[in-house]
């Protein structure tokens, strides 16, 4: 007759005992091989990432022993094309890189140079001789970017030729200067001396007599002003022969 004196478990052998049916004191035993575990399906406890191992486990339905093993990290799955991480602006560099399709990892970070401004003129105030001008711009890449550029004052451009500002007369000085070709400013204002009168010949306007003064006059050919001077009396011119004033 046989009987199981020690049941086998998942990991330990059991014992089967045989007893003589004629004499119960006569027995012998045989081992019962361990059953081994009866595991269920693997279950994921922690997913593997690109760089870190995960973990899976399974449980024996008999003894509830848990068996676990790592899920190897698969490594990054790098995309073939670059992704723009930060667009370049007019003033700041951007960047691009190769991304992993499964996580946020990046590699081969490259700089995208700043585009620089693309200025478009929007208004202009021209400079003159004494006032600066101004040019206004807006960036076509980003309308929020504007600037102004000063146009320096031109300064006066004086002509080489003299300009008569006031003609000289016979009695009054005149003036001349170099005029700016762009405005009314004058430079090197210089007096022109009065020309003085241009008198013609003297002519007698009132002849002198033996005892009374005469008068002669001359006129300026430019302004017609007249100048006079006296003619002294001629004095008597006595004849040498007697003249009979009254016959006897």
C-alpha positions as CSV (number, residue, x, y, z in Angstrom):
1,X,0.0,0.0,0.0
2,X,1.3,3.5,-0.8
3,X,0.6,6.8,0.8
4,X,1.9,10.3,0.3
5,X,3.7,11.2,3.4
6,X,4.9,14.6,2.2
7,X,3.3,16.4,-0.7
8,X,5.5,17.8,-3.4
9,X,5.6,21.6,-3.7
10,X,6.6,23.9,-6.5
11,X,10.2,23.8,-5.4
12,X,10.6,20.8,-3.1
13,X,10.2,17.1,-3.7
14,X,7.6,15.2,-1.8
15,X,7.7,11.7,-0.4
16,X,5.7,8.6,-1.2
17,X,5.7,5.8,1.3
18,X,5.0,2.2,0.5
19,X,3.9,-0.2,3.4
20,X,3.8,-4.0,3.2
21,X,0.3,-5.2,3.4
22,X,1.5,-8.2,5.4
23,X,3.7,-6.4,7.8
24,X,3.2,-2.7,8.4
25,X,6.7,-2.4,9.8
26,X,8.2,-3.0,6.4
27,X,8.2,0.2,4.4
28,X,10.2,2.0,1.8
29,X,9.9,5.5,0.2
30,X,10.1,7.1,-3.1
31,X,10.6,10.8,-3.9
32,X,7.8,12.8,-5.5
33,X,9.4,15.3,-7.9
34,X,8.8,18.9,-7.2
35,X,5.9,20.2,-9.3
36,X,7.6,23.4,-10.5
37,X,5.9,26.7,-10.6
38,X,2.8,27.3,-12.6
39,X,3.3,30.9,-13.7
40,X,0.6,33.0,-15.3
41,X,1.2,35.6,-18.1
42,X,4.0,38.2,-17.8
43,X,2.7,41.6,-16.7
44,X,4.5,44.9,-17.1
45,X,5.2,46.7,-13.8
46,X,7.3,49.5,-15.3
47,X,7.6,50.3,-19.0
48,X,11.1,50.6,-20.4
49,X,12.2,54.0,-21.6
50,X,14.7,54.8,-24.2
51,X,17.5,54.9,-21.6
52,X,16.2,53.0,-18.6
53,X,15.2,49.4,-18.3
54,X,11.6,48.5,-17.4
55,X,10.4,45.5,-15.4
56,X,7.9,42.7,-15.9
57,X,6.6,40.0,-13.5
58,X,4.6,36.9,-13.3
59,X,3.1,35.0,-10.3
60,X,2.9,31.3,-9.6
61,X,-0.8,30.4,-9.3
62,X,0.1,27.7,-6.7
63,X,2.6,29.3,-4.3
64,X,2.1,33.0,-5.3
65,X,5.9,33.3,-5.9
66,X,6.6,36.4,-8.0
67,X,9.3,36.1,-10.7
68,X,10.5,39.3,-12.3
69,X,12.9,40.3,-15.0
70,X,14.1,43.6,-16.6
71,X,12.6,44.9,-19.9
72,X,15.8,46.2,-21.7
73,X,15.9,49.9,-22.6
74,X,15.4,49.9,-26.4
75,X,17.5,53.1,-27.0
76,X,16.5,56.2,-28.8
77,X,14.7,56.2,-32.1
78,X,16.2,59.2,-33.8
79,X,14.3,61.0,-36.5
80,X,16.0,61.5,-39.8
81,X,15.2,65.3,-40.2
82,X,16.0,68.2,-38.0
83,X,13.2,69.8,-35.9
84,X,13.2,73.6,-35.3
85,X,13.2,74.0,-31.5
86,X,13.5,77.8,-31.5
87,X,12.9,79.9,-34.6
88,X,15.5,82.5,-35.4
89,X,14.3,86.1,-35.2
90,X,15.8,89.3,-36.6
91,X,18.0,89.8,-33.5
92,X,18.3,86.3,-31.9
93,X,19.7,83.0,-33.1
94,X,17.4,80.0,-33.2
95,X,18.2,76.3,-32.8
96,X,17.3,73.0,-34.4
97,X,18.1,69.4,-33.4
98,X,17.4,65.7,-34.1
99,X,14.6,64.5,-31.9
100,X,13.8,61.0,-30.6
101,X,10.4,59.9,-31.8
102,X,9.6,58.2,-28.5
103,X,10.8,60.7,-25.9
104,X,12.0,64.3,-25.5
105,X,15.7,63.6,-26.0
106,X,17.5,65.6,-28.6
107,X,20.9,65.5,-30.2
108,X,23.1,67.3,-32.7
109,X,21.8,70.8,-31.6
110,X,22.5,73.3,-34.4
111,X,22.4,77.1,-34.3
112,X,20.1,78.9,-36.8
113,X,21.6,82.3,-37.3
114,X,19.5,85.4,-36.7
115,X,17.9,86.5,-39.9
116,X,18.7,90.2,-39.4
117,X,16.4,93.0,-40.1
118,X,14.9,93.7,-43.5
119,X,14.3,97.4,-43.3
120,X,11.6,99.2,-45.4
121,X,11.4,102.9,-45.5
122,X,8.1,104.3,-44.3
123,X,8.7,108.0,-44.1
124,X,11.3,110.7,-44.7
125,X,11.8,114.3,-43.6
126,X,14.5,115.9,-45.7
127,X,17.4,117.8,-44.1
128,X,18.0,121.5,-44.9
129,X,21.0,123.7,-44.3
130,X,20.4,124.1,-40.5
131,X,18.0,121.3,-39.6
132,X,18.6,117.5,-39.5
133,X,16.2,115.2,-41.4
134,X,14.9,111.8,-40.4
135,X,14.1,108.5,-42.2
136,X,11.7,106.0,-40.5
137,X,11.9,102.3,-41.1
138,X,9.9,99.2,-40.3
139,X,11.2,95.6,-40.4
140,X,9.4,93.5,-43.0
141,X,10.2,90.4,-41.0
142,X,8.7,91.7,-37.8
143,X,6.6,95.0,-37.9
144,X,7.2,95.4,-34.1
145,X,10.8,96.4,-35.0
146,X,11.2,100.0,-36.1
147,X,14.0,102.5,-36.3
148,X,14.8,106.0,-37.2
149,X,17.9,107.3,-39.0
150,X,19.1,110.9,-38.8
151,X,20.0,112.8,-41.9
152,X,22.7,115.3,-40.9
153,X,22.0,119.0,-41.6
154,X,23.4,119.9,-45.0
155,X,25.2,123.1,-44.0
156,X,25.2,126.1,-46.2
157,X,26.4,125.9,-49.8
158,X,27.6,129.4,-50.6
159,X,28.0,130.4,-54.2
160,X,31.4,131.5,-55.4
161,X,29.9,134.5,-57.2
162,X,29.0,137.7,-55.4
163,X,25.4,138.8,-55.2
164,X,24.6,142.5,-54.9
165,X,22.3,143.0,-52.0
166,X,22.2,146.8,-52.2
167,X,23.4,148.9,-55.0
168,X,25.8,151.7,-54.1
169,X,24.7,155.2,-55.0
170,X,26.6,158.4,-55.4
171,X,26.3,159.2,-51.6
172,X,25.4,155.8,-49.9
173,X,27.4,152.7,-49.7
174,X,25.9,149.4,-51.0
175,X,26.7,145.8,-50.0
176,X,27.4,142.4,-51.5
177,X,27.6,138.9,-50.2
178,X,27.8,135.2,-51.1
179,X,24.4,133.6,-51.1
180,X,23.6,130.0,-50.1
181,X,22.3,128.1,-53.1
182,X,19.7,126.4,-50.9
183,X,18.3,129.1,-48.6
184,X,18.5,132.9,-48.0
185,X,21.5,132.8,-45.7
186,X,24.3,135.2,-46.7
187,X,28.0,135.0,-46.0
188,X,31.0,137.4,-46.3
189,X,28.7,140.5,-46.3
190,X,31.0,143.2,-47.8
191,X,30.3,147.0,-48.2
192,X,30.4,148.5,-51.6
193,X,31.8,152.1,-51.3
194,X,29.6,155.0,-52.5
195,X,30.4,155.8,-56.1
196,X,30.5,159.5,-55.6
197,X,28.9,162.0,-58.0
198,X,29.8,161.9,-61.7
199,X,29.5,165.6,-62.5
200,X,29.4,167.0,-66.1
201,X,30.9,170.3,-67.2
202,X,30.1,173.6,-65.5
203,X,27.5,175.8,-67.2
204,X,26.7,179.4,-66.5
205,X,23.2,179.8,-65.1
206,X,23.6,183.5,-64.2
207,X,26.4,185.5,-65.8
208,X,28.6,187.8,-63.7
209,X,28.6,191.5,-64.4
210,X,31.3,194.1,-63.7
211,X,30.0,194.6,-60.2
212,X,27.8,191.5,-59.3
213,X,28.7,187.9,-58.9
214,X,27.4,185.3,-61.3
215,X,26.6,181.6,-60.8
216,X,27.4,178.5,-62.7
217,X,26.1,175.0,-62.1
218,X,26.9,171.3,-63.0
219,X,24.8,168.2,-62.6
220,X,25.6,164.6,-61.7
221,X,24.9,162.3,-64.7
222,X,23.8,159.5,-62.4
223,X,21.6,161.1,-59.7
224,X,21.1,164.5,-61.3
225,X,22.1,166.2,-58.1
226,X,23.4,169.8,-58.9
227,X,26.4,171.6,-57.6
228,X,26.8,175.4,-57.9
229,X,29.6,177.9,-57.5
230,X,29.9,181.6,-57.7
231,X,31.5,183.6,-60.5
232,X,33.3,186.6,-59.2
233,X,32.3,190.1,-60.6
234,X,34.3,190.9,-63.8
235,X,35.2,194.4,-62.8
236,X,35.1,197.3,-65.1
237,X,37.0,197.2,-68.4
238,X,37.8,200.9,-69.0
239,X,38.3,202.1,-72.5
240,X,41.5,204.0,-73.3
241,X,39.7,206.6,-75.3
242,X,37.4,209.3,-74.0
243,X,33.7,209.1,-74.9
244,X,31.6,212.3,-75.1
245,X,28.6,211.7,-72.9
246,X,27.0,215.2,-73.6
247,X,27.9,217.6,-76.3
248,X,28.5,221.2,-75.2
